[in-house]
Amino acid sequence: MLPMKTLMLCCGLLVLLGVAWNIWNLGVVSHQLCKSKTYQTVDLIILCISSSNILLDISAFGYLFTIEFELHCLKELHTVVRTILYVFFSTTCLSFWSITWLCVFYCVKIVNIPMAFFIIVKRNISGVINAALILSVLGCLIMYAPFFFFELPSHAKNTTANGTLNIDCPDLKVNFSSPIDTDAYLYIFLCFLCPIPLAIMLTTSIQLVSHLWKHTRSMKKNENKFQSRDSYLLIVRMILSLVFVYLMTICIAFICFLIQKQSSQLANQILIPNMSFFCIATGILLTTTNKNLKEKFTTVCCCKKPQTETRVSE
């Protein structure tokens, strides 16, 4: 296991990169929205992902500080710890669900299913996803509010002679005050972090891959249509990459959960960099696959003149 100072230094570098990259995406999209005075659903999703990733990165690093300064060792759990845990889980959930809605949006836009309900949803997909994003933001803020009632287990409240610190400084475990059923709540919020968004992501990804395969076969005899296939391919690559990053993040988090009882310090040393990597990876994927973000980034890095407004707005 790494010393805490070394871990904080490494995580600090990852956090700086992740926050900077997501701030770039957030700034470019916000500037574009203010400039055009119109919004696209994809832009709103990128705003949600970028803003939640920034807060997620900062809260994950803040959690390391609570461990370093042993704020969880106080007789009563510090408000700062509760706030950091609330921000960490709510922004994680929001980021996951924003990626989920991005998958749904492109799947409905691209895939054609001859069903009356699907056709209606397809025509109004922008409004549906916008409403889903708003509900996701509100849902995440409300769902993780019980973390403000988070407390140490009763057996962990042994204090020193001055009544300030716990003797053994116990590990943080999910425990809430009596009106909240800890086990039931744990199952609910874990379902919203993994099984439900995972099922939606996998379903939409399979539909997109299947559609691309059928589309490629049907377009082999018409070379003029291959540009359309290439645009589909770019979208499918982005969706599959985001789903892969999500799957890897969830798998590593699950491993941390399994080893938590044996070594909570090792679990924290794996979990925090894992979440920082998630923020960096999603930020980079959005930059490299979104036309506007990619052009702006290329312009800055290569010192090229910005392309015409008509090209950017295509």
MOKACOR-V282338 format. One record per helix or strand. SS is the DSSP state (H for helix, E for strand). FROM is the first residue (numbers start at 1). TO is the last residue. If there is no record, write none. Layout:
# MOKACOR-V282338
ss: (SS;SS)
from: (FROM;FROM)
to: (TO;TO)
This chain:
# MOKACOR-V282338
ss: (H;H;H;E;H;H;H;H;E;H;E;E;E;H;H;H;H;H;H)
from: (4;41;71;74;79;116;125;145;150;154;159;165;176;182;195;223;264;291;309)
to: (36;68;73;74;110;123;143;149;150;156;159;166;176;193;219;259;289;302;312)
